[in-house]
Amino acid sequence: MVLEEKTISTKEIFKGRIIDVSVDTVSLPNGETAEREIVRHPGGVGIVAITDDDKVILVKQYRKPYDKAIYEIPAGKRDKGEDIEICGRRELLEETGATAKHFEYLCAFYPSPGFTDEIDHLYLAKGLEFGKANPDEDEFLDVEFFSIEKVYEMIMNNEINDGKTITGFLMAMEKLKGGK
């Protein structure tokens, strides 16, 4: 069976500052039709930043969809057409005040492919130098430093639930021990 859906029509439902929402009518592999609600998002970049003394930088930020503050790696939304490395370096500087001498691509991933076209990219940042953070005016966060062991423990104890943070941390640890 060919696993493909062809778009017959698209109806724009909402156009926002960060996301757009549409309903696509699609032709299914069996010839039937269905509707797909799709959140359109420009994607983002997350950075696993590790200091020279092996501390992982996490930001703690209130996230309204979950009604609580959560730990995450520094990250942010790409501007339309923005280069992913430039976005990552910008977000690292804005949120933590850090710049990185070593900025290595880890991977791309789909955060929730059932309803959004968002693609996020992850980097490993080392050789950090610190200046002044400059978060967006509506962005309030605490920057904290944790040992690699503590971040792993927080993930395993369900204290870190953010997908990009878990994925980025595990990819960075594999990279640092000489994996792919």
C-alpha positions in Angstrom: 0.0 0.0 0.0 1.2 3.5 -0.8 1.2 5.5 2.4 0.4 8.9 1.1 -2.4 11.4 1.4 -3.0 14.0 -1.4 -4.4 17.4 -0.4 -7.7 18.2 -2.2 -8.3 21.5 -0.5 -7.1 23.7 2.3 -9.3 26.0 4.5 -7.5 28.5 6.6 -9.1 28.7 10.1 -6.7 31.0 12.0 -3.7 33.1 11.2 -1.7 34.1 14.3 1.6 35.6 15.4 3.2 32.2 16.0 1.0 29.6 14.4 -1.6 29.3 11.6 -4.3 26.6 11.7 -5.9 25.0 8.6 -8.2 22.1 7.8 -7.0 20.1 4.8 -9.3 17.7 3.0 -7.2 14.8 1.8 -7.6 11.8 -0.4 -6.7 8.6 1.5 -4.8 5.6 0.1 -8.1 3.7 -0.1 -9.8 6.4 -2.2 -11.9 7.8 0.6 -11.5 11.4 1.9 -10.8 12.8 5.4 -10.1 16.1 7.1 -6.8 16.9 8.8 -6.5 19.8 11.3 -3.0 21.1 10.9 -1.1 23.6 13.0 1.5 25.4 10.8 4.6 26.5 12.7 7.9 27.8 11.4 9.9 25.5 13.6 12.5 26.2 16.2 16.0 25.5 17.5 17.1 24.1 20.8 20.6 24.2 22.2 22.2 21.8 24.7 24.7 24.2 26.2 27.5 22.7 28.3 30.0 24.8 30.3 33.7 24.0 30.5 33.1 22.4 33.9 30.4 20.1 32.5 27.3 22.0 33.7 24.2 21.9 31.5 22.3 25.1 31.1 18.6 24.9 31.5 16.0 27.6 31.6 13.0 27.5 33.8 10.0 29.2 32.3 6.2 29.3 32.9 4.3 27.5 30.1 0.7 28.5 30.0 -0.6 25.3 28.2 0.6 23.3 31.2 0.0 26.0 33.8 3.4 25.5 35.4 7.0 26.4 35.2 9.2 23.8 33.4 12.8 23.1 32.7 14.0 23.3 29.1 17.1 23.7 27.1 17.5 27.3 25.7 15.4 27.4 22.5 13.2 29.5 20.4 11.1 29.9 17.2 12.7 30.5 13.9 11.9 33.7 12.1 10.6 33.1 8.6 13.5 32.1 6.3 16.0 32.3 9.2 19.1 30.0 9.0 18.8 27.4 11.8 22.3 28.0 13.2 21.8 31.7 13.3 18.5 31.1 15.1 20.2 28.8 17.6 23.0 31.2 18.4 20.6 34.1 18.7 18.4 32.2 21.1 21.3 31.0 23.2 22.5 34.6 23.6 19.1 36.1 24.2 18.1 33.5 26.9 21.4 32.9 28.6 23.8 35.6 27.6 26.2 32.9 26.2 28.0 32.6 23.0 29.6 29.4 21.9 32.9 28.7 20.1 31.8 25.2 19.3 28.3 24.8 17.9 27.5 21.4 16.5 24.3 20.2 14.8 22.7 17.2 16.5 19.5 16.4 14.7 16.0 17.5 13.4 12.9 16.1 14.9 9.1 16.3 14.6 7.6 17.3 18.0 4.1 16.1 17.3 3.5 14.9 13.7 -0.2 14.1 14.2 -1.2 17.7 14.0 1.6 20.1 13.3 4.2 20.6 10.5 6.7 21.9 13.0 10.3 20.8 12.6 12.7 21.5 15.4 16.5 21.4 15.2 19.0 20.7 18.0 22.6 21.8 18.6 25.3 21.1 21.1 27.1 24.3 22.3 30.5 24.2 24.0 33.3 26.7 24.7 30.8 29.1 26.2 31.5 32.7 27.0 29.0 34.7 29.0 27.7 38.2 28.6 24.3 39.7 29.3 21.1 37.8 28.5 18.4 39.7 26.6 15.1 37.7 26.6 12.1 38.9 24.6 10.0 41.5 26.5 7.3 38.9 27.1 9.7 36.2 28.2 10.5 35.6 31.8 12.9 32.8 32.7 15.5 31.7 35.2 18.8 30.4 33.9 20.1 27.4 36.0 23.2 25.2 35.8 23.0 21.4 36.5 25.5 18.6 36.4 25.1 16.1 33.5 24.2 13.5 36.1 21.5 15.7 37.6 19.9 16.4 34.2 19.8 12.7 33.5 18.2 12.0 36.9 15.6 14.8 36.3 14.7 13.2 33.0 14.4 9.7 34.5 12.4 11.0 37.5 9.9 12.8 35.2 11.0 16.2 36.4 11.9 17.2 32.8 9.1 16.5 30.4 9.9 18.7 27.5 10.5 16.7 24.3 13.2 18.9 22.8 15.2 18.9 26.1 15.0 15.1 26.5 15.9 14.5 22.8 18.6 17.1 22.8 20.2 15.9 26.0 20.3 12.3 24.9 21.7 13.2 21.5 24.4 15.4 23.0 25.4 12.7 25.5 25.8 10.3 22.6 27.8 12.8 20.7 30.1 13.6 23.6 30.9 9.9 24.2 32.0 9.6 20.6 28.7 8.3 19.0 27.1 9.5 15.8 
